[in-house]
Amino acid sequence: PILSADSLDRLSEASAQVFQELTGYDRVLVFRFDDEGRGEVIAERRRDGIASCLGQHFGDAQVPPKAHQLIERNRIRHLVDADEPPVPIRPARSPLTGLPLDLSRSTWRSLSALHLQFLGRLGVRGALVASLLVGGRLWGLIVCHHRAPRFVHYPVRVACALLAEAVATRISGLEAALQARAEAGILGLEARLVESIARHGDWTPALLEDPAALLRPVGASGAVLAYEGKRLKVGETPEDARLSEILAWLDGQP
């Protein structure tokens, strides 16, 4: 179901299902990050009695920039018990360099106090996180939560890493196909603009005679063309009073 998914929604749902079946966690979430690093839960699989997180947004307070860096370096992070007291490393500094020991690639390193508090508020004791790297960037996460401590054996963690890589590859393919369709739509719109100018001496009819061609590339449900004192509308648009406020705000932008 992962390699054959033909949309991001279906891929996310299939990924959450496969990860839950493989790992046995109570809840599996699929996160997607925006350009500013904020995460949104776009898919979820959970057992009966487990609270839903679907559609929730999480900002930098829950996933700070340093956490992003660690997630990028480690495809799988595994927390057996969030309530287990951390054990200090001795010595704390390398005898060779005198620098603090680098634990960024350690499987069993403790999480930050902020992250542990966040898990506590969700009622989570055990967790497993798989990174989704697309085009060299952290696109999102597959996050597994459990109400009780949970240990996942090494072969299962390796399988999770391979699955996450397969999911990321499919995301890359879907995004490339979407980009190609958008570019084809824009090229078609450009051609219609040129044709409209040649035929009518005006480019505006090309934008409005086929509203779907204008709205589809940007995923909009409506559009307004404000040009030479005229307002031409297609699809769903704000009321005139609200539209005047929006246009006035746009006019004031640099």
N, C-alpha and C positions, 0 to 999 in steps of 0.2 A: 504493500500500500504506500510506502514511502517513495520508492522510485517511480511509481506510476501516477502519483498525485498530480493533478492538472491545475491546482490552484493553491495559494498559500494557506487558505482556510482548511482545505482537505489535508494538506501536508501537515499542518500543525496538529489537527485532530488525530491523524494517524500516528504521529510521533509520540504524542502524549499517551495514546493507547498502548503502543508497542513498549515504551519505557516502563509503564506500570506493570504490564504483563511480565516483563523481563526482571524487574527489580522487586516487585511486591510492595512498593511504598503506598501509603494511604492516599496521597495526592501527588499528581504530576502537573506542573505548570509549564507552559511554553511562553517565554518572555521575548519581546522584541524591543530593542533600544531605538530611540530616535537620534537625530543628529547631535543633540545636546546631552546624550547619555541617560535620558530618562527612560524607564522601562514600563511596558504595558503587558499585562497577561492577555494573550490572544487565543489561548486554548487551554483546556483543563480536563483532567480525568480524576475523579475522586470517589472514594468509597462512601457508602451511606453514613450519614452522621457527621461527615467532615464538611466544614464551612467552605463556601466557594470563594475564590479569589478572581474569578473571571472578570475581565474588564477593568480591574484595578490598576492604578498607576503608582509607580515607585520612583522617587527622585533620587538625587545624589546623596541624601541622608541615609538611604538604605543600601545604595550601591555606589559608594564614593569612587573617585578616580583611581585611587591606589588599588581598590578591589578589582576594578576593570583590568588593570595591568596584571594582577595575579591570575585572574580568570583567563586572560589571553595566553599566559605562559603555561597554565595547567589546564589541559583539556577536560580533566575530571577532578573534582574536589569532593572529598568524602568526609562527613562528620558523623561519627558513630553516636555520640551522646553530647548534646549541647550543655547538659548540666554537669558533665565530668570536669573536675577542677583541672586547670592547665598545669603541666609539669615543666618547671624551668629547665633550660638547657645549660649544662655546665661543661666546659667554661662558656660564658656568654660571648666571648670574643675568640677569634682564631688565634691559636698560639703562634702561627706563622706570620700573620699580617697585623694582628692587633685590632682588626676590624670586626664589627658585629657579624655573627654567622648569618649567611644568606640561607633563609629557610623558604624562599619563594617557591622552590620546586619540591618541598617536602610534602609527602602525602598526609602525614599525621599532624601537621602544624595546627595550632589553635586558631580560631577565628577572632576577629576584633570584638571588643566588648560591645560595641554598637550593634554589630551584626547578631551577636548572641542575644541581646535584648530584643531585637527585632523578631528573631525566631521564637523567643519566649512569649511575646505578645500574640504570635500566631498559634501557640500551643504545640510547637515543633520541638522534638528531641533529636531525631535522626534526620540527616539530609544528605543528598547527593546532587551535585551540580555539574552539568555537562555544557561546555562552551560551544557556541555556534559561530565559527569564524568564516566569514564570506568576503572574498576579495581582500584578505589580509586585515579585516576589521572585525571587531566584536559586534556581530549582528544581533545576537540574542543569547538566551540560555534555555536549557531544559532543566527544571528544578524539581527534585523529588523530595517530598516531606513525609515524615512519619511521626505519629504521636508518641511512640516509644523509641528507646535506643535501637538502632538497627545497623548491623555490620553487613557489608556487601563484599563477598569474596572477590579476589583479584580477577579471575576469569570473567565474572559478570561486569566488573568495572572496565575491563578491556573491551568487552562487547558493547558497552555503553559508549565508549570513546569512538569505536568504529561506526556505530549507529549515528552518533552526533555528526561525524564527518560525512556520512551519506546524506543526512538531512541538510547539512550546509551546502553540499554539492547540488542537491535538488533545488534549494532556495536560489542558488546562483543561476541555475538554468531557468527557473521561473522568472527571475528578475531580468535576465537577458532577453527572454521572449517578450516580456512586458515592455521593455525599453524599445525593442525592435518594432513592436506594434505601434507604440506611441510615435516613434520617429516616422513610420510609414504614414500615420494619420496626419502628422504635421506637414510632411512633404505633399500629401494630397491636398491639404488645405491651401498651401502655398500655390499649387498649380491652379486651384479654383480661383484664388485671388487674381492671379495673372490673367486668367481667362475672362473673369468678370470685368476687369479693367478694359480689356480689349473689346469686349462685347458692349458694355454699358458705359464705359468711361468712369466707372465707380466700383470700388472694391467691396463696399458694404454688403451688397446682395450675396456675395459668396459666403459670408459668415452666417447668414440667417436662413438661406434657402435649404440648408441641411443641418439643423441644430445638432443632431447626434455627432456629426463630424467635428463640431466645435467643442462639444461638452465631453465627449468620450476620452480624449487624450489626457485631460486633467481630472477626470472623475467627478465632474460637476453636474448638478441637477438643473442649473439655470445660469444665464449670463445676461449682462446688460452692456450694450455698446453706447457709450456717451460720446457723441461726435458732432461738432458744429451746432451745439445747442439742442440736439435731438437725443432721445433715449429710445433705443430699440431693444426689445426684450425677447428672450426665448426661454422656455422652461419655467422653473420655479424661481421667482425673484422676490426681494423684499418689497414692502409697500412703498409708495412714492415718497412719503415723509422720511422713512428710514433710509431709503435709497439716496435721498438728498443729503442726509447726514454723512453717509458713507462717501459719496462723491466729494463733499466738501472736505472731509478728512484727507482723502487721496490728493486733492489739489494742494493741500498744505504740506504734503510730504516733500522732502528734498529730492 
